[in-house]
């Protein structure tokens, strides 16, 4: 999983136990290489988003309640809330489809770096235009469901998996 706030709520509400960090990567803001909204020199991801909104430049959102979508909505909230208008497109699709749509529409989007790296060669004319902001950090965790709340689940197998995935061998 990779929405730390939701993960913490899940554990606090008693649904999960033993959350452990697994790995991390980061998000990047992708857009047309010629950068019509001029975000490449923005100092923060929030500033980049503000410039996209001010320019009315097309932005493709995953719109699917994924961790990436949650991060995107958090960035919009920092500058005034979820946008609306013809320039803001909710795809309801996964990252690969959103990157392809963004290329086709010459639009901006938020992507995880791993998917960008895997697809970059198929996305001519697109580039990473904003990266490195601490707000773009993307941590992943693993959580066992709470055996007291879900006694029919195989808690011991979940704990063995958590132990393996966080071990030197699993890493």
C-alpha positions in Angstrom: 0.0 0.0 0.0 1.1 3.6 -0.5 -1.1 6.1 1.2 0.4 6.5 4.6 -2.4 8.6 6.1 -5.0 6.0 5.1 -2.7 3.2 6.3 -2.4 4.9 9.7 -6.2 5.3 10.0 -6.6 1.7 9.0 -4.4 0.6 11.9 -5.8 3.2 14.4 -9.4 1.9 13.6 -8.3 -1.6 14.5 -8.5 -3.1 11.0 -4.8 -3.8 10.6 -1.7 -4.5 12.8 2.0 -4.6 12.4 2.4 -2.0 9.6 6.0 -2.1 8.3 7.8 0.1 5.8 8.8 -1.9 2.6 10.3 0.5 0.1 9.9 3.9 -1.4 10.2 5.8 -4.7 8.9 9.2 -5.7 6.3 10.9 -7.7 7.1 13.2 -10.7 5.1 15.7 -12.6 5.1 14.8 -16.3 4.1 17.1 -19.1 4.8 18.2 -22.7 8.5 18.7 -23.1 7.9 22.3 -24.3 6.1 22.9 -21.0 3.3 25.4 -21.9 2.5 26.0 -18.2 6.2 26.7 -17.4 6.4 24.5 -14.4 10.0 23.3 -14.9 11.4 26.0 -12.7 8.8 25.8 -10.0 10.4 25.4 -6.6 7.7 23.0 -5.3 5.1 20.5 -6.6 2.4 22.8 -5.2 3.8 25.7 -7.2 3.9 23.5 -10.3 0.2 22.6 -9.8 -0.7 26.2 -9.3 0.9 27.1 -12.6 -0.9 24.3 -14.4 -4.2 25.6 -13.0 -3.5 29.2 -13.7 -2.6 28.4 -17.3 -5.7 26.2 -17.7 -3.2 23.6 -19.1 -4.8 20.1 -19.5 -4.2 17.9 -16.5 -5.1 14.2 -16.5 -5.9 12.7 -13.1 -6.1 9.0 -12.4 -9.4 9.7 -10.7 -9.4 6.2 -9.3 -8.8 6.6 -5.5 -5.3 5.0 -5.8 -2.4 6.2 -3.7 -1.2 8.3 -6.7 -4.7 9.9 -6.9 -4.7 10.6 -3.2 -1.3 12.3 -3.4 -2.5 14.3 -6.4 -5.6 15.5 -4.5 -3.5 16.4 -1.5 -1.3 18.6 -3.8 -4.4 20.3 -5.2 -5.8 20.8 -1.6 -2.6 22.7 -0.7 -3.5 25.3 -3.3 -7.2 25.6 -2.8 -8.9 22.3 -3.5 -9.7 19.9 -6.3 -9.9 21.6 -9.6 -12.7 21.6 -12.1 -13.2 22.7 -15.6 -12.6 21.5 -19.1 -8.8 21.4 -18.6 -9.1 18.9 -15.7 -9.7 15.3 -16.9 -10.4 12.4 -14.6 -9.5 9.2 -16.4 -10.6 6.5 -13.8 -7.7 4.5 -15.2 -4.3 3.1 -14.1 -1.0 4.9 -14.4 0.0 3.5 -17.8 -3.3 4.5 -19.4 -3.1 8.0 -17.8 0.5 8.5 -19.1 -0.6 7.5 -22.6 -3.7 9.9 -22.4 -1.4 12.7 -21.2 0.8 12.2 -24.2 -2.1 12.1 -26.6 -3.6 15.3 -25.0 -0.3 17.1 -24.5 -1.3 17.2 -20.8 0.3 17.2 -17.4 -0.1 14.4 -14.9 1.3 13.1 -11.6 3.1 9.7 -12.0 5.2 7.4 -9.9 8.8 7.4 -11.2 8.8 3.6 -11.7 6.0 3.7 -14.2 7.5 6.7 -15.9 10.8 4.9 -16.3 9.0 1.8 -17.7 7.0 3.8 -20.2 9.2 6.7 -21.1 10.4 5.3 -24.4 6.7 5.1 -25.5 5.9 8.7 -24.5 7.7 10.8 -27.1 7.3 14.5 -26.5 6.8 14.1 -22.7 9.3 14.8 -19.9 9.7 14.9 -16.2 9.2 18.6 -15.4 9.0 18.7 -11.6 10.7 16.3 -9.2 12.6 16.2 -5.9 10.1 18.0 -3.7 9.7 16.2 -0.3 5.9 16.3 -1.0 6.6 13.9 -3.9 8.1 11.2 -1.6 6.1 7.9 -2.0 6.5 5.3 0.7 5.1 1.8 0.5 4.1 -0.4 3.4 2.6 -3.7 4.3 0.0 -4.4 6.9 -1.6 -7.6 8.3 -5.3 -7.6 9.0 -6.1 -7.6 12.7 -6.7 -11.2 13.8 -8.9 -10.1 16.6 -11.3 -8.4 14.1 -10.9 -11.1 11.3 -10.2 -14.4 13.1 -10.8 -16.5 9.9 -7.8 -15.0 8.1 -4.4 -16.6 8.1 -2.5 -14.2 10.4 0.6 -16.3 10.7 1.0 -16.5 7.0 0.6 -12.7 6.8 3.3 -12.3 9.4 5.6 -14.7 7.6 5.1 -12.6 4.4 5.7 -9.4 6.3 8.9 -10.8 7.8 10.1 -12.0 4.4 9.3 -8.9 2.4 11.1 -6.7 5.0 14.0 -9.0 5.3 17.4 -8.6 3.5 16.4 -11.4 1.1 13.0 -9.8 0.4 14.4 -6.4 -0.1 
